Amino acid sequence: MKVTDRDDWRVIIEIRPRYTHTRISALGFTGLGHDLDGDLMGEPFELTIAPRRLGDLGGGISVGDSLASRDIDGAYKRRCEAMLAELLLAPHVRSGRVTCTETHTCSFCGCGWEVLTAEEAADPANRQDEHTVEGEPVCCERGINEFRAERGIPALAETGGAA
């Protein structure tokens, strides 16, 4: 079975300074004084923003994310979506998106999750047996057999197949 882990949640926003006469103070550079608060110029650019850790409770108090939430992925996603919604209200922020890093592994063997493409499944060099199909995992016999059982495809023969 494919297991997906998500981490490194981020909000990426696009700023278009040329079209909005955005002041440098709009990006948080405050305290410069009126004379130094110039306009941002140039082409649109992106900023990547990391959300505050779930376990950062403020005031120097910190706990692990697992103590702060039972749904860590969902909590980070909601936090990033809320950040993005607020950032999109600023006139110089034109677009944005929430991203994260996804890692897919096999729950049986722990290897990285890879599957056969249609071309690979048709190539005899890549086939486990005559029942090999597109989307079939390539990591281990248990993973292949689970995939096949879910789709009504015969399991690998005892003497053949992936290790």
DSSP file with accessible surface (Angstrom, degrees, kcal/mol):
  #  RESIDUE AA STRUCTURE BP1 BP2  ACC     N-H-->O    O-->H-N    N-H-->O    O-->H-N    TCO  KAPPA ALPHA  PHI   PSI    X-CA   Y-CA   Z-CA
    1    1 A M              0   0   98      0, 0.0   106,-2.7     0, 0.0     2,-0.4   0.000 360.0 360.0 360.0 138.3    0.0    0.0    0.0
    2    2 A K  E     -A  106   0A  99    104,-0.2     2,-0.4   105,-0.1   104,-0.2  -0.602 360.0-162.2 -77.2 130.3    1.3    3.5   -0.9
    3    3 A V  E     -A  105   0A  49    102,-3.2   102,-2.4    -2,-0.4     2,-0.5  -0.953   3.8-155.8-112.6 131.2    1.9    5.7    2.2
    4    4 A T  E     -A  104   0A  37     -2,-0.4     2,-0.4   100,-0.2   100,-0.2  -0.938   7.5-170.6-113.4 124.5    2.2    9.4    1.7
    5    5 A D  E     -A  103   0A  90     98,-2.7    98,-2.7    -2,-0.5     2,-0.4  -0.937   7.2-161.6-109.8 136.2    4.0   11.7    4.1
    6    6 A R  E     +A  102   0A  94     -2,-0.4     2,-0.3    96,-0.2    96,-0.2  -0.953  23.1 140.3-119.2 138.4    3.8   15.4    3.7
    7    7 A D  E     +A  101   0A  92     94,-2.0    94,-3.1    -2,-0.4    -2,-0.0  -0.893  40.9  62.8-156.0-175.3    6.1   18.0    5.2
    8    8 A D  E     -     0   0A  78     -2,-0.3    -1,-0.1    92,-0.2     2,-0.1   0.917  67.0-165.3  55.1  49.1    7.8   21.3    4.4
    9    9 A W  E     +     0   0A  22     91,-0.2     2,-0.3    -3,-0.1    91,-0.2  -0.410  13.3 173.5 -65.2 139.0    4.5   23.2    4.1
   10   10 A R  E     -A   99   0A  75     89,-2.7    89,-2.7    40,-0.2     2,-0.5  -0.985  31.7-140.6-146.5 154.9    4.9   26.6    2.4
   11   11 A V  E     -AB  98  49A   0     38,-2.5    38,-3.2    -2,-0.3     2,-0.5  -0.980  20.8-165.6-113.6 127.9    2.9   29.5    1.0
   12   12 A I  E     -AB  97  48A  17     85,-2.8    85,-2.3    -2,-0.5     2,-0.3  -0.973   8.2-175.8-117.0 124.3    4.2   31.0   -2.2
   13   13 A I  E     -AB  96  47A   6     34,-2.4    34,-2.3    -2,-0.5     2,-0.5  -0.902  19.7-136.7-120.0 150.2    2.9   34.4   -3.3
   14   14 A E  E     -AB  95  46A  41     81,-2.8    80,-2.5    -2,-0.3    81,-1.0  -0.919  17.5-160.5-105.1 128.9    3.5   36.4   -6.4
   15   15 A I  E     -AB  93  45A   0     30,-3.3    30,-2.1    -2,-0.5    78,-0.2  -0.916   8.1-167.4-110.4 133.1    4.1   40.1   -6.0
   16   16 A R    >   +     0   0   89     76,-2.0     3,-0.6    -2,-0.5     4,-0.5  -0.757  15.2 168.0-117.6  83.6    3.6   42.5   -8.9
   17   17 A P  G >>> +     0   0    1      0, 0.0     4,-1.2     0, 0.0     3,-1.1   0.858  67.8  64.3 -68.1 -34.7    5.2   45.8   -7.7
   18   18 A R  G 345S+     0   0  114     24,-0.6     3,-0.1     1,-0.3    25,-0.1   0.836 104.6  46.0 -60.3 -33.2    5.3   47.6  -11.0
   19   19 A Y  G <45S+     0   0  130     -3,-0.6    -1,-0.3     1,-0.2    73,-0.0   0.581 119.6  35.9 -90.2  -9.3    1.5   47.6  -11.3
   20   20 A T  T <45S-     0   0   34     -3,-1.1    -2,-0.2    -4,-0.5    -1,-0.2   0.403  95.8-123.1-125.3   1.9    0.6   48.8   -7.8
   21   21 A H  T  <5 -     0   0  135     -4,-1.2     2,-0.3     1,-0.2    -3,-0.1   0.961  41.3-164.0  49.4  55.5    3.3   51.2   -6.8
   22   22 A T      < -     0   0    7     -5,-0.9    18,-3.5    18,-0.3     2,-0.2  -0.538  10.5-135.1 -75.2 132.2    4.1   49.1   -3.8
   23   23 A R  B >   -D   39   0B  88     -2,-0.3     3,-1.8    16,-0.3     4,-0.4  -0.576  19.5-119.4 -83.6 149.0    6.1   50.8   -1.1
   24   24 A I  G > >S+     0   0   36     14,-2.6     3,-1.7     1,-0.3     5,-1.1   0.836 112.4  66.8 -58.5 -29.0    9.0   48.8    0.5
   25   25 A S  G > 5S+     0   0   43      1,-0.3     3,-1.9    13,-0.2    -1,-0.3   0.784  85.1  71.8 -66.2 -21.6    7.2   49.1    3.8
   26   26 A A  G < 5S+     0   0   48     -3,-1.8    -1,-0.3     1,-0.3    -2,-0.2   0.739  94.4  54.6 -65.8 -19.6    4.4   46.8    2.4
   27   27 A L  G < 5S-     0   0   48     -3,-1.7    -1,-0.3    -4,-0.4    -2,-0.2   0.319 131.3 -92.1 -95.3   8.0    6.8   43.9    2.6
   28   28 A G  T < 5S+     0   0   53     -3,-1.9     2,-1.8     1,-0.2    -3,-0.2   0.463  83.9 134.3  99.8  -0.3    7.5   44.5    6.3
   29   29 A F      < +     0   0  115     -5,-1.1     3,-0.4     2,-0.0    -1,-0.2  -0.618  36.2 161.9 -81.9  83.5   10.5   46.8    6.0
   30   30 A T        +     0   0  111     -2,-1.8    -4,-0.0     1,-0.2    -6,-0.0  -0.562  41.8  46.9-102.0 167.4    9.3   49.3    8.6
   31   31 A G  S    S+     0   0   83     -2,-0.2    -1,-0.2     1,-0.0     3,-0.1   0.592  72.1 118.1  81.1   8.6   11.1   51.9   10.5
   32   32 A L  S    S-     0   0   70     -3,-0.4     4,-0.3     1,-0.1    -2,-0.1   0.685  74.5-122.7 -78.7 -19.8   12.9   53.2    7.4
   33   33 A G    >>  -     0   0   47      1,-0.1     3,-1.0     2,-0.1     4,-0.8   0.084  29.2 -77.9  88.3 154.8   11.3   56.6    7.7
   34   34 A H  G >4 S+     0   0  154      1,-0.3     3,-0.8     2,-0.2    -1,-0.1   0.873 127.7  55.3 -58.5 -39.9    9.2   58.4    5.1
   35   35 A D  G 34 S+     0   0  155      1,-0.2    -1,-0.3    -3,-0.1    -2,-0.1   0.770 112.1  42.9 -67.3 -26.0   12.2   59.5    3.0
   36   36 A L  G <4 S+     0   0  122     -3,-1.0     2,-1.8    -4,-0.3    -1,-0.2   0.475  84.4  99.0-100.4  -2.4   13.6   55.9    2.7
   37   37 A D    <<  +     0   0   26     -4,-0.8    -1,-0.1    -3,-0.8    -3,-0.0  -0.524  58.7 170.4 -87.3  75.4   10.2   54.1    2.0
   38   38 A G        -     0   0   37     -2,-1.8   -14,-2.6     1,-0.1     2,-0.3  -0.198  36.5 -88.4 -82.9 174.3   10.6   53.9   -1.8
   39   39 A D  B     -D   23   0B  69    -16,-0.2     2,-0.3   -15,-0.1   -16,-0.3  -0.597  36.2-119.7 -81.0 142.3    8.6   52.1   -4.4
   40   40 A L        -     0   0   28    -18,-3.5   -18,-0.3    -2,-0.3     2,-0.3  -0.622  38.0-172.1 -75.2 139.8    9.4   48.5   -5.4
   41   41 A M        +     0   0  143     -2,-0.3     2,-0.2   -20,-0.1   -23,-0.1  -0.819  30.5  51.9-127.8 167.5   10.2   48.3   -9.1
   42   42 A G  S    S-     0   0   28     -2,-0.3   -24,-0.6   -25,-0.1     3,-0.1  -0.563  84.5 -27.2 108.2-168.3   10.9   45.5  -11.5
   43   43 A E  S    S-     0   0  116     -2,-0.2   -28,-0.1     1,-0.2    -2,-0.0  -0.367  76.8 -78.9 -81.0 162.1    9.2   42.3  -12.7
   44   44 A P        -     0   0   40      0, 0.0     2,-0.3     0, 0.0   -28,-0.2  -0.239  54.7-173.7 -56.6 148.3    6.8   40.2  -10.6
   45   45 A F  E     -B   15   0A  70    -30,-2.1   -30,-3.3    -3,-0.1     2,-0.4  -0.951  18.4-120.0-143.6 162.7    8.6   37.9   -8.1
   46   46 A E  E     -B   14   0A 102     -2,-0.3     2,-0.4   -32,-0.2   -32,-0.2  -0.825  14.1-160.1-107.8 146.3    7.7   35.2   -5.7
   47   47 A L  E     -B   13   0A  65    -34,-2.3   -34,-2.4    -2,-0.4     2,-0.5  -0.976   9.7-148.9-119.1 137.7    8.1   35.0   -2.0
   48   48 A T  E     -B   12   0A  90     -2,-0.4     2,-0.5   -36,-0.2   -36,-0.2  -0.930  14.4-166.8-108.1 129.0    8.1   31.7   -0.1
   49   49 A I  E     -B   11   0A  48    -38,-3.2   -38,-2.5    -2,-0.5    -2,-0.0  -0.964  10.3-150.3-122.5 124.7    6.7   31.8    3.4
   50   50 A A        -     0   0   55     -2,-0.5   -40,-0.2   -40,-0.2     3,-0.1  -0.790  24.8-124.7 -90.3 131.0    7.1   29.1    6.0
   51   51 A P        -     0   0   15      0, 0.0     3,-0.1     0, 0.0     2,-0.1  -0.344  33.0 -92.1 -70.9 157.5    4.3   28.9    8.5
   52   52 A R        -     0   0  127      1,-0.1    27,-0.0    27,-0.1     0, 0.0  -0.404  54.7 -94.7 -63.1 141.6    4.9   29.0   12.2
   53   53 A R    >   -     0   0  103      1,-0.1     3,-1.3    -2,-0.1    -1,-0.1  -0.273  26.1-125.5 -58.0 145.3    5.4   25.5   13.6
   54   54 A L  T 3  S+     0   0   14      1,-0.3    -1,-0.1    -3,-0.1    10,-0.1   0.884 111.5  51.7 -59.2 -38.4    2.2   24.0   15.1
   55   55 A G  T 3  S+     0   0    0      8,-0.1     8,-2.0     7,-0.1     2,-1.2   0.480  80.6 103.7 -82.1  -1.8    4.0   23.4   18.4
   56   56 A D  E <   +E   62   0C  57     -3,-1.3     6,-0.2     6,-0.2     3,-0.1  -0.692  44.3 174.5 -81.7  99.7    5.3   27.0   18.7
   57   57 A L  E     -     0   0C 102      4,-2.0    -1,-0.2    -2,-1.2     5,-0.2   0.428  41.4-116.1 -89.8   1.4    2.9   28.3   21.3
   58   58 A G  E >  S+E   61   0C  33      3,-0.6     3,-1.7     1,-0.0    -1,-0.2   0.037  89.6  69.8  84.5 162.7    4.5   31.7   21.6
   59   59 A G  T 3  S-     0   0   87      1,-0.3     3,-0.1    -3,-0.1    -1,-0.0   0.787 129.8 -60.9  63.2  26.5    6.3   33.2   24.6
   60   60 A G  T 3  S+     0   0   83      1,-0.3     2,-0.5     0, 0.0    -1,-0.3   0.510 104.6 130.8  79.9   3.8    9.2   30.8   24.3
   61   61 A I  E <   +E   58   0C 103     -3,-1.7    -4,-2.0     2,-0.0    -3,-0.6  -0.802  29.6 169.5 -94.4 128.8    6.9   27.8   24.8
   62   62 A S  E     +E   56   0C  68     -2,-0.5     2,-0.3    -6,-0.2    -6,-0.2  -0.999  11.4 173.8-142.5 139.0    7.3   25.0   22.3
   63   63 A V        -     0   0   49     -8,-2.0    -8,-0.1    -2,-0.4     5,-0.1  -0.886  44.7 -79.9-132.0 168.3    6.0   21.4   22.0
   64   64 A G    >>  -     0   0   35     -2,-0.3     3,-1.4     1,-0.1     4,-1.1  -0.362  40.5-116.4 -66.6 149.8    6.3   18.8   19.3
   65   65 A D  H 3> S+     0   0   34      1,-0.3     4,-1.6     2,-0.2     3,-0.5   0.851 114.3  61.8 -56.8 -33.8    3.8   19.1   16.5
   66   66 A S  H 34 S+     0   0   90      1,-0.3    -1,-0.3     2,-0.2    -2,-0.0   0.772 104.1  48.6 -68.2 -22.6    2.2   15.8   17.4
   67   67 A L  H <4 S+     0   0  137     -3,-1.4    -1,-0.3     1,-0.1    -2,-0.2   0.729 111.1  51.1 -83.4 -22.2    1.3   17.2   20.8
   68   68 A A  H  < S+     0   0   45     -4,-1.1     2,-0.3    -3,-0.5    -2,-0.2   0.712 122.3  13.7 -87.2 -22.1   -0.2   20.3   19.2
   69   69 A S     <  -     0   0   25     -4,-1.6     3,-0.3     1,-0.1    -1,-0.2  -0.990  47.1-151.3-155.8 143.9   -2.5   18.5   16.7
   70   70 A R  S    S+     0   0  258     -2,-0.3     2,-0.4     1,-0.2    -1,-0.1   0.587 104.4  46.3 -85.6 -15.8   -3.9   15.0   16.0
   71   71 A D     >  +     0   0   82      1,-0.1     4,-2.7     2,-0.1    -1,-0.2  -0.724  68.2 169.9-125.7  79.1   -4.0   15.9   12.3
   72   72 A I  H  > S+     0   0   58     -2,-0.4     4,-2.6    -3,-0.3     5,-0.3   0.932  78.0  46.7 -61.4 -48.4   -0.6   17.5   11.6
   73   73 A D  H  > S+     0   0   48      1,-0.2     4,-2.6     2,-0.2    -1,-0.2   0.939 115.2  46.7 -59.8 -47.1   -1.0   17.6    7.8
   74   74 A G  H  > S+     0   0   13      1,-0.2     4,-2.8     2,-0.2    -1,-0.2   0.896 112.1  50.8 -62.5 -39.0   -4.5   19.0    8.0
   75   75 A A  H  X S+     0   0   15     -4,-2.7     4,-2.5     2,-0.2    -1,-0.2   0.924 112.3  45.8 -67.4 -43.2   -3.5   21.6   10.6
   76   76 A Y  H  X S+     0   0   24     -4,-2.6     4,-2.8    -5,-0.2     5,-0.2   0.920 113.1  50.8 -65.4 -40.5   -0.5   22.8    8.4
   77   77 A K  H  X S+     0   0  101     -4,-2.6     4,-2.8    -5,-0.3    -2,-0.2   0.949 112.3  46.0 -62.0 -46.6   -2.7   22.9    5.3
   78   78 A R  H  X S+     0   0  136     -4,-2.8     4,-2.4     2,-0.2    -1,-0.2   0.910 112.8  50.8 -62.3 -41.2   -5.4   24.9    7.1
   79   79 A R  H  X S+     0   0   64     -4,-2.5     4,-2.3    -5,-0.2    -2,-0.2   0.936 112.8  45.6 -62.6 -44.3   -2.8   27.3    8.5
   80   80 A C  H  X S+     0   0    0     -4,-2.8     4,-2.8     2,-0.2    -2,-0.2   0.904 111.9  51.3 -67.2 -40.1   -1.2   27.8    5.1
   81   81 A E  H  X S+     0   0   94     -4,-2.8     4,-2.4    -5,-0.2    -1,-0.2   0.897 110.7  48.9 -64.5 -37.5   -4.6   28.3    3.5
   82   82 A A  H  X S+     0   0   59     -4,-2.4     4,-2.0     2,-0.2    -2,-0.2   0.913 111.5  49.6 -67.3 -41.7   -5.5   30.9    6.1
   83   83 A M  H  X S+     0   0   47     -4,-2.3     4,-2.7     2,-0.2    -2,-0.2   0.943 111.8  48.8 -59.8 -47.0   -2.2   32.7    5.6
   84   84 A L  H  X S+     0   0   23     -4,-2.8     4,-2.5     1,-0.2    -2,-0.2   0.922 107.9  53.6 -61.6 -43.5   -2.7   32.7    1.8
   85   85 A A  H  < S+     0   0   56     -4,-2.4     4,-0.4     1,-0.2    -1,-0.2   0.912 112.5  44.5 -58.8 -42.0   -6.3   34.1    2.1
   86   86 A E  H >< S+     0   0  135     -4,-2.0     3,-1.2     1,-0.2     4,-0.4   0.917 112.7  50.9 -68.6 -42.3   -5.0   37.0    4.2
   87   87 A L  H >< S+     0   0   51     -4,-2.7     3,-1.6     1,-0.3     6,-0.2   0.866 101.4  61.8 -65.0 -34.9   -2.0   37.7    2.0
   88   88 A L  T 3< S+     0   0   75     -4,-2.5    -1,-0.3     1,-0.3    -2,-0.2   0.665  91.2  69.3 -67.6 -12.9   -4.3   37.8   -1.1
   89   89 A L  T <  S+     0   0  131     -3,-1.2    -1,-0.3    -4,-0.4    -2,-0.2   0.712  78.5  94.7 -75.3 -20.4   -6.1   40.8    0.4
   90   90 A A  S X  S-     0   0   28     -3,-1.6     3,-1.3    -4,-0.4   -64,-0.0  -0.528  80.1-132.4 -73.8 137.0   -3.0   42.9   -0.1
   91   91 A P  T 3  S+     0   0   93      0, 0.0    -1,-0.1     0, 0.0   -69,-0.1   0.787 103.6  52.9 -64.3 -26.2   -3.1   44.9   -3.4
   92   92 A H  T 3  S+     0   0   20    -77,-0.1   -76,-2.0   -72,-0.1     2,-0.7   0.568  89.3  87.4 -87.9  -6.6    0.4   44.0   -4.4
   93   93 A V  E <   +A   15   0A   7     -3,-1.3   -78,-0.2    -6,-0.2     3,-0.1  -0.833  51.2 173.8 -94.3 114.9   -0.2   40.2   -4.0
   94   94 A R  E     -     0   0A 115    -80,-2.5     2,-0.3    -2,-0.7    -1,-0.2   0.755  58.8 -11.4 -94.6 -30.6   -1.5   38.9   -7.3
   95   95 A S  E     +A   14   0A  51    -81,-1.0   -81,-2.8     2,-0.0     2,-0.3  -0.973  58.8 178.4-159.7 171.1   -1.6   35.2   -6.8
   96   96 A G  E     -A   13   0A  28     -2,-0.3     2,-0.3   -83,-0.3   -83,-0.2  -0.985   8.0-159.4-170.8 168.7   -0.5   32.5   -4.5
   97   97 A R  E     -A   12   0A 109    -85,-2.3   -85,-2.8    -2,-0.3     2,-0.4  -0.985  20.6-123.2-155.7 157.6   -0.5   28.8   -3.7
   98   98 A V  E     +A   11   0A  41     -2,-0.3     2,-0.3   -87,-0.2   -87,-0.2  -0.898  35.7 177.4-104.2 133.1    0.1   26.3   -0.9
   99   99 A T  E     +A   10   0A  45    -89,-2.7   -89,-2.7    -2,-0.4     2,-0.3  -0.901  11.1 174.8-131.3 162.9    2.7   23.7   -1.4
  100  100 A C  E     -     0   0A  36     -2,-0.3     2,-0.5   -91,-0.2   -92,-0.2  -0.963  36.0-103.0-155.7 165.7    4.3   20.8    0.5
  101  101 A T  E     -A    7   0A  64    -94,-3.1   -94,-2.0    -2,-0.3     2,-0.5  -0.833  34.1-158.9 -93.6 128.7    6.8   18.0   -0.1
  102  102 A E  E     -A    6   0A  90     -2,-0.5     2,-0.5   -96,-0.2   -96,-0.2  -0.932   6.6-168.6-110.8 133.5    5.2   14.6   -0.6
  103  103 A T  E     -A    5   0A  69    -98,-2.7   -98,-2.7    -2,-0.5     2,-0.5  -0.990   6.9-159.7-120.1 124.5    7.1   11.4   -0.1
  104  104 A H  E     +A    4   0A  60     -2,-0.5     9,-2.5  -100,-0.2     2,-0.3  -0.910  18.3 165.9-108.4 128.1    5.5    8.2   -1.2
  105  105 A T  E     -AC   3 112A  33   -102,-2.4  -102,-3.2    -2,-0.5     2,-0.4  -0.912  39.9-101.5-134.4 164.5    6.7    4.8    0.2
  106  106 A C  E  >  -A    2   0A   2      5,-2.4     4,-1.8    -2,-0.3  -104,-0.2  -0.719  21.4-145.3 -86.1 132.2    5.5    1.2    0.3
  107  107 A S  T  4 S+     0   0   61   -106,-2.7    -1,-0.1    -2,-0.4  -105,-0.1   0.707  96.8  48.0 -70.9 -18.0    3.9    0.3    3.6
  108  108 A F  T  4 S+     0   0   61   -107,-0.2    -1,-0.2     3,-0.1  -106,-0.0   0.924 129.6  12.0 -88.0 -49.7    5.4   -3.3    3.3
  109  109 A C  T  4 S-     0   0   57      2,-0.1    -2,-0.2    31,-0.0     3,-0.1   0.577  89.0-127.4-109.8 -11.9    9.0   -2.8    2.4
  110  110 A G     <  +     0   0   53     -4,-1.8    -3,-0.1     1,-0.3     3,-0.1   0.466  60.6 138.9  79.8   1.8    9.6    1.0    3.0
  111  111 A C        -     0   0   66      1,-0.1    -5,-2.4    -6,-0.1    -1,-0.3  -0.364  66.6 -82.1 -74.7 160.0   11.0    1.6   -0.5
  112  112 A G  B     -C  105   0A  45     -7,-0.2     2,-0.6     1,-0.1    -7,-0.3  -0.319  53.3-107.0 -59.3 140.7   10.1    4.6   -2.5
  113  113 A W        +     0   0   54     -9,-2.5     2,-0.4  -110,-0.2    -9,-0.1  -0.634  50.2 162.5 -80.1 117.4    6.8    4.1   -4.3
  114  114 A E        -     0   0  134     -2,-0.6    24,-1.7    -3,-0.0    25,-0.4  -0.986  14.7-167.2-132.3 145.0    7.2    3.6   -8.0
  115  115 A V  B     -F  137   0D  61     -2,-0.4     2,-0.3    22,-0.2    21,-0.1  -0.896  27.8 -98.7-129.1 160.5    4.7    2.1  -10.5
  116  116 A L        -     0   0   12     20,-2.1    19,-3.2    -2,-0.3    20,-0.2  -0.559  30.9-137.9 -77.5 138.4    4.9    0.9  -14.0
  117  117 A T     >  -     0   0   59     -2,-0.3     4,-2.6    17,-0.2     5,-0.2  -0.393  33.8 -99.9 -80.9 171.1    3.8    3.1  -16.9
  118  118 A A  H  > S+     0   0   40      1,-0.2     4,-1.5     2,-0.2     5,-0.1   0.913 125.7  49.6 -59.6 -41.9    1.7    1.7  -19.7
  119  119 A E  H  > S+     0   0  145      1,-0.2     4,-1.0     2,-0.2    -1,-0.2   0.909 111.7  47.6 -64.5 -42.7    4.9    1.4  -21.9
  120  120 A E  H >4 S+     0   0   76      1,-0.2     3,-0.5     2,-0.2     6,-0.4   0.902 109.5  53.0 -65.7 -39.7    6.8   -0.4  -19.1
  121  121 A A  H 3< S+     0   0    6     -4,-2.6    -1,-0.2     1,-0.2    -2,-0.2   0.820 109.2  50.1 -66.5 -28.3    4.0   -2.8  -18.4
  122  122 A A  H 3< S+     0   0   73     -4,-1.5    -1,-0.2    -5,-0.2    -2,-0.2   0.698  91.3  91.6 -81.9 -18.2    3.9   -3.7  -22.1
  123  123 A D  S XX S-     0   0   72     -4,-1.0     3,-2.1    -3,-0.5     4,-0.8  -0.657  72.1-145.2 -81.4 119.6    7.7   -4.4  -22.2
  124  124 A P  G >4 S+     0   0  105      0, 0.0     3,-0.6     0, 0.0    -1,-0.2   0.805  97.1  65.3 -55.3 -27.8    8.5   -8.1  -21.5
  125  125 A A  G 34 S+     0   0   86      1,-0.2    -4,-0.1    -3,-0.0    -5,-0.1   0.763 108.8  38.6 -67.0 -22.6   11.7   -7.0  -19.7
  126  126 A N  G <4 S+     0   0   65     -3,-2.1     2,-0.3    -6,-0.4    -1,-0.2   0.504  91.9 108.1-103.8  -7.4    9.6   -5.2  -17.0
  127  127 A R    <<  -     0   0   83     -4,-0.8     3,-0.1    -3,-0.6    34,-0.1  -0.542  50.2-162.1 -81.1 134.8    6.8   -7.7  -16.6
  128  128 A Q  S    S-     0   0   63      1,-0.3    33,-0.3    -2,-0.3     2,-0.3   0.855  76.7 -35.2 -75.1 -39.9    6.5   -9.8  -13.5
  129  129 A D  S >  S-     0   0   33     31,-0.1     3,-1.6    27,-0.1    -1,-0.3  -0.906  82.1 -66.3-162.8-170.2    4.1  -12.2  -15.4
  130  130 A E  T 3  S+     0   0  137      1,-0.3    -3,-0.0    -2,-0.3     0, 0.0   0.611 125.9  59.6 -69.5  -9.7    1.3  -12.1  -18.0
  131  131 A H  T 3  S+     0   0   61     23,-0.1    -1,-0.3     2,-0.1    25,-0.0   0.424  72.0 129.3 -98.5   1.1   -0.9  -10.2  -15.6
  132  132 A T    <   +     0   0    7     -3,-1.6     2,-0.3   -11,-0.1    -5,-0.1  -0.329  36.1 179.7 -60.6 134.5    1.4   -7.1  -15.2
  133  133 A V    >   -     0   0   53      1,-0.0     3,-1.6   -11,-0.0   -17,-0.3  -0.898  35.2 -78.1-134.5 165.1   -0.5   -3.9  -15.8
  134  134 A E  T 3  S+     0   0  129     -2,-0.3   -17,-0.2     1,-0.2   -16,-0.1  -0.299 115.0  29.4 -58.6 139.8    0.0   -0.1  -15.8
  135  135 A G  T 3  S+     0   0   24    -19,-3.2    -1,-0.2     1,-0.3   -18,-0.1   0.335  83.4 139.6  91.1  -8.5    0.1    1.3  -12.2
  136  136 A E    <   -     0   0    0     -3,-1.6   -20,-2.1   -20,-0.2    -1,-0.3  -0.484  56.0-116.4 -70.5 134.1    1.4   -1.8  -10.6
  137  137 A P  B     -F  115   0D   1      0, 0.0   -22,-0.2     0, 0.0    -1,-0.1  -0.289  17.6-157.5 -66.7 159.9    4.1   -1.1   -8.0
  138  138 A V        +     0   0   59    -24,-1.7   -23,-0.1     5,-0.0     3,-0.1   0.336  68.4  84.7-118.7   6.0    7.6   -2.4   -8.6
  139  139 A C  S    S-     0   0   32    -25,-0.4     2,-0.3     1,-0.2    24,-0.2   0.937  94.3  -9.1 -83.5 -50.3    9.0   -2.6   -5.0
  140  140 A C     >  -     0   0   12      1,-0.1     4,-2.3    22,-0.1    -1,-0.2  -0.982  58.5-111.0-151.6 160.5    7.9   -5.9   -3.4
  141  141 A E  H  > S+     0   0   52     22,-0.9     4,-3.0    -2,-0.3     5,-0.2   0.892 116.0  53.2 -61.8 -40.5    5.8   -9.0   -3.9
  142  142 A R  H  > S+     0   0  165      1,-0.2     4,-2.2     2,-0.2    -1,-0.2   0.909 110.0  48.2 -62.8 -41.0    3.4   -8.0   -1.1
  143  143 A G  H  > S+     0   0    0      2,-0.2     4,-2.3     1,-0.2    -1,-0.2   0.919 113.7  46.9 -64.1 -43.6    2.8   -4.6   -2.6
  144  144 A I  H  X S+     0   0    0     -4,-2.3     4,-2.7     2,-0.2    -2,-0.2   0.940 112.7  49.2 -63.6 -46.3    2.2   -6.1   -6.0
  145  145 A N  H  X S+     0   0   40     -4,-3.0     4,-2.6     1,-0.2    -2,-0.2   0.881 110.8  49.8 -65.4 -36.3   -0.2   -8.7   -4.7
  146  146 A E  H  X S+     0   0   49     -4,-2.2     4,-2.1    -5,-0.2    -1,-0.2   0.946 111.3  49.4 -65.4 -44.7   -2.2   -6.2   -2.7
  147  147 A F  H  X S+     0   0   17     -4,-2.3     4,-0.8     1,-0.2    -2,-0.2   0.931 114.1  46.0 -57.0 -46.7   -2.5   -4.0   -5.7
  148  148 A R  H >X>S+     0   0    0     -4,-2.7     5,-2.7     1,-0.2     3,-0.8   0.902 108.8  54.3 -66.8 -40.7   -3.6   -6.9   -7.8
  149  149 A A  H ><5S+     0   0   74     -4,-2.6     3,-0.9     1,-0.2    -1,-0.2   0.898 104.9  55.0 -61.6 -38.7   -6.1   -8.2   -5.1
  150  150 A E  H 3<5S+     0   0  122     -4,-2.1    -1,-0.2     1,-0.2    -2,-0.2   0.745 116.1  38.5 -65.1 -21.8   -7.8   -4.7   -5.1
  151  151 A R  H <<5S-     0   0  133     -3,-0.8    -1,-0.2    -4,-0.8    -2,-0.2   0.309 114.2-109.8-112.7   5.3   -8.3   -5.0   -8.9
  152  152 A G  T <<5 +     0   0   74     -3,-0.9    -3,-0.2    -4,-0.6    -4,-0.1   0.780  69.3 143.5  71.6  27.6   -9.2   -8.7   -9.2
  153  153 A I      < -     0   0   34     -5,-2.7    -1,-0.3    -6,-0.1    -2,-0.1  -0.809  59.0 -99.7 -98.9 137.6   -5.9   -9.5  -10.9
  154  154 A P        -     0   0   68      0, 0.0     3,-0.1     0, 0.0    -1,-0.1  -0.245  42.3-112.1 -56.5 141.9   -4.3  -12.9  -10.1
  155  155 A A        -     0   0   61      1,-0.2     3,-0.1    -7,-0.1   -10,-0.1  -0.198  42.2 -81.2 -67.3 164.5   -1.5  -12.7   -7.6
  156  156 A L        -     0   0   10    -15,-0.2    -1,-0.2     1,-0.1   -27,-0.1  -0.346  53.1 -99.9 -63.8 147.6    2.1  -13.4   -8.5
  157  157 A A    >   -     0   0   59      1,-0.1     3,-1.0    -3,-0.1    -1,-0.1  -0.358  31.7-114.4 -65.4 151.1    3.1  -17.1   -8.7
  158  158 A E  T 3  S+     0   0  176      1,-0.2    -1,-0.1    -3,-0.1    -2,-0.1   0.837 113.9  43.7 -56.9 -36.5    5.0  -18.4   -5.6
  159  159 A T  T 3  S+     0   0  144      0, 0.0    -1,-0.2     0, 0.0     2,-0.2   0.573 114.9  47.3 -91.2  -8.5    8.2  -19.0   -7.5
  160  160 A G  S <  S+     0   0   32     -3,-1.0   -31,-0.1     3,-0.0     2,-0.1  -0.550  73.8  58.6-120.6-176.2    8.3  -15.7   -9.5
  161  161 A G  S    S-     0   0   33    -33,-0.3   -20,-0.1    -2,-0.2   -34,-0.0  -0.277  84.9 -18.4  95.6-173.7    7.9  -12.1   -9.1
  162  162 A A              0   0   13      1,-0.1   -21,-0.2   -22,-0.1   -22,-0.1  -0.244 360.0 360.0 -70.0 154.9    9.5   -9.4   -7.1
  163  163 A A              0   0  120    -24,-0.2   -22,-0.9   -23,-0.1   -21,-0.2  -0.278 360.0 360.0 -74.3 360.0   11.6  -10.1   -4.0
